[in-house]
């Protein structure tokens, strides 16, 4: 019962038959933890991967909730993600904590280090960060490289931690806690309601605008995490 609908003006060629507005809404929803009484917004990553200041498997229910997908993390202690706080982006602080989290959550290092592999669907791990954290990690990479040459931004877009990519997520720029989400995509699944997968309704004329037609696109879906213990988040 969680879905989205969006209206399009099909007179404009740039928007005709295009669900860009819906995709943008889905991207926003992906990084949202909806309120307990919100029956429209899908459960986003912050709903499944929850912050907690105490390092360890302590990411319980998100704010405003007593359970996660109907399961109480208090009753079932293993239904928690790994979490913790860091003070600065450095090898002795954030990077060291990430390395421990990788071991605890069983992140697997890929056999190949080719950058092209990181964009393929076969690579299941990544770190999602905002711009502030991304730049700080890139600075660490440049500081340890003795062969930078003439490129003054040689590490931009190429950072990895144990060969898993560090990826910039614009939706996290509004989070002042500078989170680092360690995501195992193999633990996530998407479920779509039958008959509501990008369903397009017939075009109708907009009242009072004789040359404007509208078409609704509905998509009813839910994001599911099957194993919270394989994911982590650190924040300031």
Beta strands, then each sheet from edge to edge (+ up, - down):
strand 1: 3-9
strand 2: 56-59
strand 3: 81-85
strand 4: 125-129
strand 5: 160-161
strand 6: 164-168
strand 7: 180-184
strand 8: 188-192
strand 9: 199-200
strand 10: 204-205
strand 11: 213-225
strand 12: 232-235
sheet 1: 1+ 11- 8+
sheet 2: 1+ 11- 9+
sheet 3: 1+ 11- 10+
sheet 4: 2+ 3- 12- 7+ 4- 6- 5+
end
